[in-house]
Amino acid sequence: MAPFSKPETVLKQAEGLVSVGQTHAALQSLTEMFSSKRFRSTPLASLEPIMLRFIELCVELRKGRTAKEGLMQYKNIAQNSSVASIEVVVNRFIQLADAKVQEAQEKADKAVAVDVDDLEASETPESILLGAVSGDQNKDRTDRALVTPWLKFLWESYRTALETLKNNARLEVIYQQIAQQAFKFCLKHQRKVEFRRLCETLRLHLANVAKYSHQPHSINLSDPDTLQHHLDTRFAQLNTSVELELWQEAFRSVEDVHNLLTMAKKAPRPAMMANYYEKLTKIFLMSGNALYHAAAWGRYHAIVTAIGGKTEEEMRRLAGQVLVSALAVPVGIQGEEGVEETKGKNARLSALLGLTRTPTRAGLLREALSRNVLKLSPATIKSLYDVLEVTFDPLTLCSSVSPLLKSLASDASYASYTPLLQHALLSRLLSQLSQVYNTIKISNLLELVVPIRELAVDGAASYDDEQIEAYVMGCARRGELNVRVDHAAGSITFVDTPFAAVEDPSSSTSMANIGAVQPSTSEFVRTRLGDVALTLHNSLATLYPPTQPTEEEQQEKFAALVTAAQAERKAIQIRRALVARRRELLSELSVRKEKEEASRRAEITRRRQEEEERKAAQEQRNRELERARREIENIRVEEAKKLAQSLKEKGTLKVDINDMESLSTDNLMRLQVEQLEKEKKELSERMRILSKRLDHIERAYRKEERPLLAKDYEVQQANDRKVFEESQKARLEAHRHAHVQDVETKKRLTRMLSDFNQVKDAVSARKGEEFAKKKEAAQKKMEEDKAKRRAAVLEAREEERLLAEEEEQKRREQEEELAHLEAERLAEERRREEEEAAAQALAEQKKREAEEQAAAMRKQREEERQKAMEAALRQQQREEEALRRQAERKAAQAAQALAPAPTRPAARAAEPDAWRRSGPPAAPTRAGISTPPRSESPAPTAKYRSGALAGGGGWRARAAAKETETAGSRAPGDATPARPASPAVPSPPPPAKEDAPKEVDGFQAVEKKVWRGSRWSARKGA
């Protein structure tokens, strides 16, 4: 097939293939069209018939996967332009699959009705043997062979349709319709497994709504219509699950409905809620939850009473249902778990019923009586209420209720409550017995419940001794009864103390006591005084009625009423102010909406401008395409002229070359074909004339030979008779000769018949002996094989026994090894713990030793610091003494300098840059002549600056000066000792020059200036 053809051509080709029996080829051709790239640009008016035919072929061939792929592609094309077309195709798909199922069922019914050979025979041997092997009946086998494949295909069709239509707001209506049709399919054919899968599929689709909310045409559950469609589908799901008796699936459907109801902005229809609560009653009844079953009946009765539309008889029956369901709730806590464990479950069930708190038996009865249910109920239920709730006679309680239970069991509406009422009756009996007796014999209790045990009605529970004891112990375990069972004495003791501590009313135990089967004596004692006070107050009010109010009292009441009226007027004024404020808020909201509307209009204008610009760009693009088309047309005309010229030169076409504007390549080919057809017709006409002429000649020949045929027939007949007579004579002669030979052969064989019989008998006897020997050998071999097989089996069993013993031995060894490893592990853990404890003790000991050593070192450092400080003080005193003596020497030297001296030493002494020793001057050589001090190591003048050692001292003097400044700036109370490592004397005042060279060990370093010539000068000199 070509990559793409016109839709009409594809459809005609598929119809032609179907007409010749090539259905698979037709389906393949349509499938190939879907895979083409130009399939999306095909108009829907042409695609819809093709799609319908494609669906018909898929259903006929049971190609579910192919149909799904085609539906997905068609949905992607048509969902933006024609939703109705998708709806038509999907409905057609489901209708065809359903029609195939019905057709298969009719065929199966006919096969079962016709497939009987003997109408009088009940069963055939074949049917008996097949039934014994397979266990299926004839109709079941026929249905499985004919109907089941089409049922599977119909189920796959529903799933395909739902997968195709999911999560699309435009296809939501048809999606919900297909879902409800699928529910009907499951209900009609009792397909419970498929119904569960269908419910899970719908839940998955609903859960994916939020996931695909960003996509176009996504489902918006805040839309009331969309939410209503989902609610209708979920209610249909709930009804179907109840009819199929799938109670767990029904409860999940109830949860789905409740989740959707919580999302609804407006209240659902009352009729819908009535259906909701009615289905809840059935679910809770099947689950055995009598409390919530009665609560659901109460909600249903309230809605039905509000909407009306029921007859009086229906209301009486409904009132009986409400009251008997409330009476069937046992006294005490429901469920097997404690209050804390069931709090979440009860809150969940209460939310399903729209209740804010967990219902109670007393509350349900109170609510039912407030709705006048007791008056509308039947007489039997009224009597049951009087016995259970009004009268107090524990000894005749069961015998009084037993006939009432039998009467209720005869009514189909109340028969299902028989086991629940028995349970409630037993709890009521224990409650009344606990109020009357402290101790009761177990035998007496069993005698009291004999009427319940002997209740012979359908559906009634059988209460034997063990079950009654188990019920009592269950009540005791749940805290509903405080009893002790003494099996030795055969008694039950109701334990209760009248002076128990008052518990917090909000505590869980207090709530348990409120719902307990056994009434609390402490509660009776606690409320007794209040009851007495209330009774005395009512008695005084009856004996001494209040007097009429006086005029003053009436005026006071009137003044109080006036005050209340004024307060009410103020409240009205406040309410009016609130209303005015709300109007202002609404006006502001309207202004805000107008602004949003203006912005929206601006956005629309902008989008319109963008659309106009897009259209202008599209027109420009179209003009370009038109220009390209004209160029292509010119090229096509040129090619057509060349083709026409070539055909004219060949002589196969007669056309005017100048008239080529109206002719294309296709037209030229068409003209050529027409010319060839014309020549063919002329040739066929000449052939027709020749054949006609030949026919006339042959007719003339036949006419001339007709008289000669009779004569030829007579000659041929005579020849045939002669040949027949000769053949008959030859056949008779051959038969006679064969008979003579057969007679001679018989005589010859008769002579050897006795020999043949003897040989045959001998051979038979020999063969019989050989067979007997072979049979005996085979029997022996069989016995030997049996013995070998028996020995092999015994050996195999012995090996299995030995293997089992070996495995057991290995298992014991493994267990011993594991135990040994466990012991080693425990010993290793103990050893590790001991090592860790020892290491910890050692670490603590080392820590203590380190702390003691650190304390000793700190003490030692303090002592050393004190000694150093004292040494520093002594050193400072010595240095101060040395400085003082040095100052005295300098003064003496200055006095000597004033005396006359030789010129050279004076000049040398006047040099400012000379280095001088800081020690005392040398003694003069001659008396009366002052010799200047000798310089041991004079230095160049340019290396040291003048006055570097003015004041004397070196690094020690500077360090001492720094220490003196630090001690002077220190507070008087600060006793921090100086550093012992660097005692110093005060340094001389710093020189006036800011950038003084650095001094090292009393010497002042003078910057060494070295002249370096530049490279330029060096090059220049060179």
MIMAR-227530 format. One record per residue (C-alpha): x, y, z. Coordinates in steps of 0.1 Angstrom, whole numbers, padded with zeros to 4 digits, always signed. Layout:
<rs>
XYZ ...
</rs>
This chain:
<rs>
+0000+0000+0000 +0012+0036-0007 +0023+0057+0023 -0009+0077+0022 -0041+0075+0001 -0073+0093+0002 -0097+0082+0030 -0124+0072+0005 -0099+0051-0014 -0087+0033+0017 -0123+0026+0028 -0132+0012-0007 -0101-0009-0007 -0110-0023+0028 -0146-0030+0017 -0132-0049-0014 -0109-0070+0008 -0138-0078+0032 -0160-0089+0003 -0134-0114-0009 -0129-0128+0027 -0096-0109+0034 -0107-0094+0067 -0073-0094+0083 -0058-0076+0053 -0086-0050+0054 -0079-0043+0091 -0042-0041+0084 -0048-0015+0056 -0069+0007+0080 -0043+0003+0107 -0016+0015+0083 -0036+0046+0076 -0037+0055+0113 +0001+0053+0114 +0005+0078+0085 +0017+0113+0094 -0010+0129+0072 -0037+0111+0092 -0040+0140+0117 -0047+0165+0089 -0076+0144+0074 -0111+0159+0080 -0132+0142+0106 -0161+0139+0081 -0140+0115+0061 -0124+0098+0092 -0155+0089+0111 -0168+0062+0085 -0133+0047+0084 -0132+0046+0122 -0166+0029+0124 -0155+0003+0099 -0122-0001+0117 -0141-0007+0150 -0164-0033+0133 -0134-0052+0120 -0117-0051+0153 -0148-0065+0171 -0153-0092+0144 -0117-0104+0148 -0115-0097+0186 -0085-0074+0182 -0089-0054+0215 -0053-0040+0215 -0056-0027+0179 -0089-0011+0187 -0075+0006+0218 -0046+0021+0198 -0070+0033+0171 -0093+0049+0196 -0065+0067+0213 -0053+0082+0181 -0088+0092+0170 -0094+0108+0204 -0063+0129+0201 -0075+0142+0168 -0111+0148+0175 -0112+0159+0211 -0106+0196+0202 -0131+0198+0173 -0158+0171+0176 -0165+0154+0209 -0198+0140+0195 -0178+0120+0169 -0158+0103+0197 -0190+0095+0216 -0205+0079+0184 -0174+0057+0178 -0171+0046+0215 -0208+0038+0217 -0206+0018+0185 -0176-0001+0199 -0195-0011+0230 -0227-0019+0211 -0209-0042+0187 -0191-0061+0215 -0224-0064+0235 -0242-0077+0203 -0215-0103+0199 -0220-0115+0235 -0258-0118+0230 -0252-0137+0197 -0228-0161+0214 -0254-0167+0242 -0281-0175+0216 -0257-0199+0199 -0249-0216+0232 -0286-0219+0241 -0293-0235+0206 -0264-0258+0209 -0276-0270+0243 -0311-0274+0231 -0302-0293+0199 -0273-0314+0210 -0295-0343+0223 -0296-0376+0204 -0323-0393+0224 -0350-0371+0240 -0362-0399+0262 -0327-0406+0276 -0318-0384+0306 -0281-0387+0301 -0257-0402+0276 -0227-0423+0285 -0204-0396+0271 -0220-0369+0292 -0218-0391+0324 -0181-0398+0318 -0173-0361+0309 -0192-0349+0339 -0173-0373+0362 -0140-0361+0348 -0145-0323+0346 -0173-0317+0370 -0190-0293+0346 -0224-0295+0331 -0231-0295+0294 -0243-0259+0294 -0213-0247+0314 -0190-0263+0288 -0208-0247+0260 -0209-0213+0276 -0171-0216+0283 -0164-0224+0247 -0188-0199+0230 -0197-0172+0254 -0166-0167+0277 -0143-0154+0249 -0168-0127+0239 -0174-0119+0276 -0137-0113+0280 -0137-0091+0249 -0166-0071+0261 -0149-0065+0294 -0117-0054+0276 -0139-0031+0255 -0153-0014+0286 -0117-0010+0300 -0105+0003+0267 -0133+0029+0265 -0126+0041+0301 -0089+0044+0295 -0096+0063+0263 -0121+0088+0279 -0104+0093+0313 -0093+0127+0327 -0109+0148+0300 -0136+0174+0309 -0151+0173+0274 -0155+0135+0275 -0167+0134+0311 -0204+0126+0303 -0196+0097+0280 -0170+0085+0305 -0196+0083+0332 -0221+0066+0309 -0196+0039+0299 -0188+0034+0336 -0225+0028+0345 -0228+0005+0315 -0199-0015+0329 -0216-0017+0363 -0247-0032+0345 -0225-0057+0326 -0210-0069+0359 -0244-0071+0375 -0260-0089+0346 -0233-0116+0342 -0224-0117+0380 -0188-0108+0373 -0175-0100+0408 -0138-0100+0401 -0142-0077+0372 -0164-0054+0393 -0136-0051+0419 -0111-0043+0391 -0135-0017+0376 -0139+0000+0410 -0101+0001+0415 -0097+0016+0380 -0123+0043+0387 -0105+0052+0420 -0072+0054+0402 -0087+0077+0376 -0102+0099+0403 -0069+0100+0422 -0050+0111+0390 -0073+0141+0386 -0050+0163+0407 -0019+0149+0389 -0032+0160+0355 -0048+0192+0366 -0022+0213+0347 -0032+0197+0314 -0057+0213+0290 -0093+0200+0294 -0085+0186+0328 -0113+0176+0352 -0124+0203+0377 -0141+0187+0407 -0151+0221+0420 -0176+0223+0391 -0210+0213+0405 -0220+0194+0373 -0188+0174+0371 -0191+0165+0408 -0227+0155+0403 -0217+0132+0375 -0191+0115+0397 -0216+0112+0426 -0241+0095+0402 -0215+0070+0391 -0204+0063+0427 -0240+0057+0438 -0245+0033+0408 -0213+0016+0420 -0227+0014+0455 -0260-0001+0443 -0242-0027+0422 -0219-0037+0450 -0248-0042+0473 -0267-0063+0447 -0236-0084+0441 -0232-0087+0479 -0196-0075+0478 -0198-0057+0512 -0161-0047+0514 -0164-0031+0480 -0196-0015+0491 -0179+0000+0521 -0151+0014+0499 -0178+0028+0476 -0194+0045+0506 -0161+0061+0515 -0157+0073+0479 -0192+0089+0480 -0184+0105+0514 -0151+0119+0500 -0170+0134+0471 -0197+0148+0493 -0171+0166+0514 -0158+0183+0483 -0193+0195+0472 -0201+0231+0478 -0238+0226+0479 -0259+0200+0497 -0267+0169+0476 -0302+0159+0468 -0322+0144+0497 -0332+0114+0476 -0296+0106+0469 -0287+0109+0506 -0316+0086+0514 -0302+0060+0490 -0268+0065+0506 -0280+0058+0542 -0301+0029+0530 -0271+0012+0515 -0251+0019+0547 -0278+0001+0568 -0272-0031+0547 -0234-0028+0549 -0234-0023+0587 -0259-0051+0591 -0238-0076+0572 -0207-0065+0591 -0225-0071+0624 -0220-0035+0637 -0254-0030+0653 -0246+0004+0667 -0238+0021+0634 -0266+0001+0617 -0291+0017+0640 -0275+0051+0635 -0278+0047+0597 -0315+0038+0601 -0320+0069+0622 -0304+0092+0595 -0324+0075+0568 -0356+0079+0587 -0349+0116+0593 -0343+0123+0556 -0374+0102+0545 -0395+0121+0570 -0382+0154+0557 -0388+0147+0520 -0421+0127+0524 -0436+0107+0496 -0440+0075+0516 -0473+0058+0524 -0485+0053+0559 -0478+0015+0558 -0442+0022+0545 -0437+0048+0573 -0450+0022+0599 -0426-0004+0586 -0397+0022+0585 -0405+0032+0621 -0403-0004+0632 -0370-0008+0615 -0356+0022+0633 -0368+0011+0667 -0359-0026+0664 -0324-0017+0651 -0319+0006+0682 -0331-0021+0705 -0308-0046+0688 -0278-0026+0700 -0263-0045+0730 -0258-0026+0763 -0221-0016+0766 -0192-0009+0744 -0192-0023+0709 -0162-0041+0694 -0135-0063+0707 -0108-0036+0713 -0106-0009+0739 -0119+0026+0736 -0086+0041+0726 -0079+0016+0699 -0114+0020+0683 -0114+0058+0686 -0101+0063+0650 -0124+0037+0636 -0155+0051+0653 -0146+0086+0642 -0143+0073+0606 -0176+0056+0607 -0193+0086+0624 -0179+0108+0596 -0195+0085+0571 -0229+0090+0588 -0223+0128+0591 -0222+0126+0629 -0199+0148+0651 -0195+0122+0678 -0198+0085+0683 -0235+0074+0687 -0247+0056+0718 -0276+0033+0724 -0294+0057+0748 -0290+0085+0723 -0304+0065+0694 -0334+0054+0715 -0339+0090+0727 -0338+0103+0691 -0362+0076+0679 -0387+0084+0706 -0385+0121+0699 -0395+0114+0663 -0427+0095+0675 -0413+0062+0662 -0427+0042+0691 -0463+0053+0682 -0459+0043+0646 -0442+0009+0652 -0460-0024+0651 -0474-0039+0683 -0447-0066+0685 -0419-0041+0685 -0438-0019+0711 -0440-0049+0734 -0403-0057+0728 -0395-0021+0738 -0416-0023+0769 -0399-0055+0780 -0364-0044+0773 -0365-0007+0783 -0395-0001+0806 -0401-0032+0828 -0375-0046+0852 -0379-0083+0857 -0346-0102+0851 -0361-0136+0861 -0388-0136+0833 -0370-0114+0808 -0359-0141+0784 -0392-0160+0786 -0411-0127+0779 -0390-0118+0749 -0388-0153+0733 -0424-0153+0717 -0417-0118+0705 -0386-0129+0688 -0404-0158+0671 -0430-0133+0659 -0403-0110+0645 -0385-0140+0628 -0417-0147+0608 -0414-0113+0592 -0388-0110+0565 -0381-0074+0573 -0371-0082+0610 -0358-0117+0606 -0322-0106+0602 -0323-0089+0637 -0328-0121+0656 -0291-0128+0665 -0286-0091+0673 -0316-0091+0696 -0304-0122+0713 -0271-0105+0720 -0289-0074+0733 -0312-0095+0754 -0283-0113+0770 -0265-0080+0778 -0298-0066+0793 -0302-0097+0814 -0267-0094+0828 -0273-0057+0835 -0305-0063+0855 -0289-0093+0874 -0260-0071+0884 -0284-0046+0899 -0303-0072+0919 -0277-0098+0929 -0242-0098+0942 -0237-0135+0935 -0256-0159+0912 -0252-0195+0904 -0240-0203+0869 -0267-0230+0867 -0294-0203+0875 -0280-0180+0848 -0282-0209+0823 -0317-0217+0833 -0327-0180+0827 -0313-0181+0792 -0330-0214+0783 -0358-0196+0762 -0331-0180+0741 -0312-0213+0736 -0345-0231+0726 -0355-0204+0701 -0359-0225+0669 -0361-0199+0642 -0340-0194+0610 -0310-0172+0616 -0310-0175+0654 -0277-0181+0671 -0273-0212+0693 -0261-0202+0728 -0246-0231+0746 -0229-0230+0780 -0194-0223+0766 -0207-0195+0744 -0225-0178+0773 -0194-0181+0795 -0173-0167+0767 -0196-0137+0763 -0195-0130+0801 -0157-0132+0801 -0155-0110+0770 -0176-0084+0788 -0153-0086+0818 -0122-0082+0796 -0136-0051+0779 -0146-0036+0812 -0183-0039+0807 -0187-0062+0836 -0167-0064+0869 -0172-0101+0878 -0155-0130+0892 -0163-0165+0880 -0158-0193+0906 -0160-0226+0888 -0154-0246+0920 -0185-0231+0936 -0202-0227+0902 -0211-0190+0908 -0206-0156+0893 -0199-0126+0917 -0206-0091+0906 -0179-0070+0921 -0186-0034+0928 -0178-0009+0956 -0202+0019+0963 -0175+0043+0975 -0151+0042+0946 -0132+0073+0937 -0150+0096+0913 -0131+0097+0880 -0127+0125+0856 -0159+0125+0834 -0138+0131+0803 -0115+0101+0809 -0117+0070+0788 -0124+0048+0818 -0153+0070+0828 -0167+0068+0793 -0164+0030+0796 -0183+0030+0828 -0211+0050+0812 -0216+0024+0785 -0209-0007+0807 -0234-0035+0810 -0231-0035+0848 -0243-0002+0864 -0219+0013+0889 -0229+0015+0925 -0205+0043+0931 -0224+0063+0905 -0257+0056+0923 -0242+0067+0956 -0227+0098+0941 -0259+0110+0925 -0282+0098+0953 -0281+0131+0973 -0288+0151+0941 -0318+0130+0933 -0331+0134+0968 -0327+0171+0967 -0345+0173+0933 -0374+0152+0947 -0377+0173+0978 -0377+0205+0957 -0405+0192+0935 -0424+0181+0966 -0422+0215+0982 -0432+0232+0950 -0463+0209+0950 -0472+0214+0987 -0464+0251+0988 -0470+0266+0954 -0454+0300+0948 -0476+0332+0956 -0487+0356+0930 -0462+0385+0924 -0471+0419+0938 -0473+0452+0918 -0437+0461+0927 -0424+0428+0915 -0444+0431+0883 -0429+0465+0877 -0394+0451+0884 -0401+0424+0858 -0414+0450+0834 -0382+0471+0839 -0361+0440+0833 -0381+0433+0801 -0375+0470+0790 -0338+0466+0797 -0337+0433+0777 -0356+0451+0749 -0330+0479+0749 -0302+0453+0748 -0320+0436+0719 -0323+0470+0702 -0286+0476+0706 -0279+0441+0693 -0300+0449+0662 -0281+0482+0657 -0249+0463+0658 -0263+0438+0634 -0273+0466+0611 -0238+0480+0613 -0224+0446+0604 -0248+0444+0574 -0237+0479+0563 -0201+0469+0566 -0208+0438+0546 -0225+0459+0519 -0194+0481+0518 -0172+0450+0515 -0195+0437+0487 -0192+0471+0469 -0154+0469+0473 -0155+0433+0460 -0176+0445+0430 -0151+0473+0423 -0123+0447+0425 -0142+0425+0401 -0147+0454+0377 -0110+0460+0378 -0104+0423+0371 -0129+0425+0343 -0111+0455+0328 -0078+0437+0330 -0094+0407+0314 -0108+0429+0286 -0073+0443+0282 -0059+0408+0280 -0085+0399+0254 -0076+0430+0234 -0039+0420+0236 -0047+0385+0225 -0068+0399+0196 -0039+0420+0185 -0016+0390+0187 -0042+0370+0167 -0043+0398+0140 -0005+0398+0139 -0006+0360+0136 -0031+0362+0108 -0010+0388+0090 +0020+0365+0093 -0001+0336+0081 -0012+0357+0050 +0024+0366+0043 +0032+0329+0045 +0003+0320+0022 +0015+0346-0003 +0049+0330-0003 +0033+0296-0007 +0012+0309-0037 +0044+0322-0053 +0061+0289-0048 +0030+0272-0062 +0030+0294-0094 +0067+0285-0099 +0059+0248-0095 +0030+0252-0120 +0053+0268-0145 +0078+0240-0141 +0049+0215-0145 +0038+0231-0178 +0073+0230-0191 +0076+0194-0182 +0043+0187-0199 +0054+0204-0231 +0086+0183-0231 +0065+0151-0226 +0040+0160-0253 +0069+0168-0278 +0085+0134-0270 +0051+0116-0274 +0044+0134-0307 +0078+0125-0320 +0071+0088-0311 +0038+0091-0329 +0016+0079-0300 +0000+0113-0294 -0017+0138-0317 -0020+0171-0299 -0012+0208-0306 +0020+0218-0288 +0009+0255-0286 -0023+0246-0267 -0004+0233-0236 -0017+0258-0209 -0048+0236-0202 -0028+0204-0203 -0008+0188-0175 +0013+0157-0173 -0017+0138-0160 -0039+0151-0188 -0013+0141-0214 -0012+0107-0200 -0049+0106-0200 -0051+0117-0237 -0025+0090-0245 -0046+0064-0227 -0078+0076-0245 -0060+0074-0279 -0048+0039-0271 -0083+0029-0261 -0097+0044-0293 -0072+0023-0314 -0081-0007-0293 -0118-0002-0300 -0111+0001-0337 -0091-0031-0337 -0119-0049-0318 -0145-0037-0343 -0124-0051-0372 -0121-0084-0353 -0158-0084-0348 -0165-0080-0385 -0140-0108-0394 -0156-0132-0368 -0190-0125-0382 -0179-0133-0417 -0163-0165-0405 -0195-0174-0387 -0215-0171-0419 -0191-0193-0438 -0192-0220-0410 -0230-0219-0411 -0230-0225-0448 -0207-0255-0444 -0231-0270-0418 -0261-0265-0440 -0245-0284-0469 -0233-0314-0448 -0266-0320-0430 -0280-0344-0457 -0248-0365-0457 -0248-0371-0419 -0278-0395-0420 -0261-0418-0445 -0229-0417-0425 -0248-0426-0393 -0263-0458-0409 -0229-0470-0421 -0214-0464-0387 -0242-0483-0369 -0237-0514-0391 -0200-0514-0384 -0206-0511-0347 -0230-0541-0346 -0205-0563-0364 -0177-0553-0340 -0200-0560-0310 -0209-0596-0322 -0173-0605-0327 -0163-0592-0292 -0191-0613-0276 -0180-0645-0293 -0144-0639-0281 -0155-0632-0245 -0176-0664-0243 -0148-0685-0256 -0123-0670-0230 -0148-0677-0201 -0152-0714-0213 -0114-0719-0214 -0109-0704-0179 -0136-0726-0164 -0119-0758-0177 -0086-0747-0162 -0102-0739-0128 -0118-0774-0126 -0084-0790-0133 -0067-0769-0107 -0093-0779-0081 -0088-0816-0088 -0051-0812-0083 -0053-0793-0051 -0079-0817-0036 -0053-0844-0035 -0029-0824-0012 -0056-0811+0012 -0049-0837+0039 -0011-0830+0038 -0019-0792+0042 -0041-0799+0073 -0013-0820+0089 +0013-0794+0083 -0010-0767+0096 -0017-0786+0128 +0020-0792+0134 +0028-0756+0129 +0000-0745+0152 +0012-0769+0179 +0048-0757+0176 +0037-0721+0177 +0015-0728+0208 +0045-0743+0226 +0067-0714+0217 +0040-0689+0229 +0037-0708+0262 +0075-0707+0267 +0076-0670+0259 +0047-0663+0282 +0064-0682+0310 +0097-0663+0304 +0078-0630+0303 +0061-0639+0336 +0094-0647+0352 +0109-0615+0339 +0080-0596+0353 +0084-0612+0387 +0121-0604+0386 +0114-0568+0376 +0088-0565+0405 +0114-0578+0429 +0140-0554+0416 +0115-0525+0418 +0105-0535+0453 +0141-0536+0463 +0148-0503+0446 +0118-0487+0464 +0130-0501+0498 +0165-0489+0491 +0152-0455+0481 +0132-0453+0513 +0162-0464+0533 +0183-0437+0516 +0156-0411+0523 +0155-0422+0559 +0193-0420+0561 +0192-0386+0543 +0166-0374+0567 +0186-0386+0597 +0217-0369+0582 +0198-0337+0577 +0185-0339+0612 +0221-0345+0625 +0233-0315+0604 +0204-0294+0618 +0213-0304+0654 +0250-0296+0646 +0240-0263+0632 +0219-0255+0662 +0247-0265+0685 +0271-0244+0664 +0247-0215+0665 +0244-0219+0703 +0282-0221+0706 +0286-0190+0685 +0259-0172+0705 +0277-0182+0737 +0310-0170+0722 +0293-0138+0712 +0279-0132+0746 +0313-0140+0762 +0330-0116+0737 +0304-0089+0746 +0311-0094+0783 +0348-0093+0777 +0345-0061+0756 +0323-0046+0783 +0349-0054+0809 +0377-0040+0788 +0357-0009+0781 +0351-0005+0819 +0388-0011+0826 +0398+0014+0799 +0374+0039+0813 +0388+0035+0848 +0423+0038+0835 +0413+0069+0815 +0398+0084+0846 +0429+0076+0866 +0451+0092+0840 +0429+0122+0839 +0432+0126+0877 +0470+0122+0875 +0471+0148+0847 +0450+0172+0867 +0473+0167+0898 +0504+0171+0876 +0489+0203+0860 +0481+0217+0895 +0517+0209+0906 +0531+0226+0875 +0509+0256+0880 +0522+0259+0916 +0558+0255+0905 +0553+0282+0878 +0539+0305+0904 +0569+0300+0926 +0593+0305+0897 +0574+0336+0886 +0577+0350+0922 +0614+0342+0923 +0619+0358+0889 +0600+0389+0900 +0623+0392+0930 +0654+0387+0909 +0641+0413+0884 +0636+0438+0912 +0672+0432+0925 +0685+0435+0889 +0666+0467+0884 +0681+0481+0916 +0716+0471+0905 +0710+0487+0871 +0697+0519+0886 +0728+0520+0908 +0750+0514+0877 +0732+0542+0858 +0737+0565+0887 +0775+0557+0888 +0776+0561+0850 +0760+0595+0853 +0786+0605+0879 +0814+0593+0856 +0799+0613+0827 +0798+0644+0848 +0835+0638+0858 +0844+0633+0821 +0826+0665+0812 +0846+0684+0838 +0878+0670+0825 +0868+0680+0790 +0868+0716+0800 +0905+0715+0809 +0932+0723+0782 +0942+0692+0761 +0963+0684+0730 +0949+0694+0697 +0946+0659+0682 +0928+0643+0710 +0906+0673+0714 +0897+0671+0678 +0891+0635+0680 +0869+0640+0710 +0850+0666+0692 +0840+0641+0664 +0804+0635+0667 +0803+0603+0648 +0830+0585+0667 +0822+0554+0687 +0831+0555+0724 +0833+0529+0750 +0807+0532+0777 +0832+0523+0805 +0851+0547+0827 +0880+0567+0811 +0915+0554+0814 +0939+0569+0840 +0962+0597+0827 +0998+0589+0820 +1012+0621+0834 +1001+0640+0864 +0981+0670+0856 +0974+0659+0820 +0940+0646+0812 +0943+0620+0785 +0911+0614+0765 +0897+0579+0766 +0910+0555+0741 +0888+0542+0714 +0893+0505+0710 +0875+0501+0677 +0869+0533+0660 +0846+0531+0630 +0841+0552+0599 +0822+0584+0604 +0796+0577+0577 +0786+0543+0591 +0772+0554+0625 +0751+0585+0633 +0759+0609+0661 +0744+0603+0695 +0735+0567+0690 +0747+0558+0724 +0737+0590+0742 +0725+0581+0776 +0744+0548+0776 +0729+0513+0778 +0719+0488+0752 +0691+0463+0747 +0690+0456+0784 +0684+0494+0791 +0655+0495+0766 +0639+0464+0780 +0642+0478+0816 +0627+0511+0804 +0598+0492+0788 +0593+0472+0820 +0593+0504+0840 +0566+0519+0818 +0545+0488+0821 +0549+0488+0859 +0541+0525+0861 +0509+0521+0841 +0498+0490+0861 +0473+0495+0889 +0486+0496+0924 +0466+0465+0934 +0478+0445+0904 +0504+0421+0917 +0510+0404+0883 +0548+0396+0882 +0569+0406+0853 +0583+0381+0829 +0615+0366+0845 +0631+0359+0811 +0638+0395+0801 +0646+0419+0829 +0656+0453+0814 +0666+0488+0825 +0649+0520+0813 +0660+0530+0778 +0670+0565+0769 +0644+0587+0753 +0639+0581+0716 +0657+0603+0690 +0640+0632+0674 +0644+0617+0640 +0613+0596+0631 +0629+0572+0607 +0657+0561+0631 +0677+0531+0621 +0671+0498+0640 +0694+0491+0669 +0708+0456+0675 +0726+0447+0708 +0733+0484+0716 +0747+0492+0681 +0728+0514+0657 +0728+0501+0621 +0734+0529+0596 +0720+0524+0561 +0747+0514+0537 +0744+0535+0506 +0760+0519+0475 +0760+0536+0442 +0750+0516+0412 +0751+0531+0378 +0722+0526+0354 +0725+0504+0323 +0720+0534+0301 +0750+0552+0315 +0770+0521+0312 +0761+0516+0276 +0767+0553+0269 +0802+0551+0285 +0809+0520+0265 
</rs>
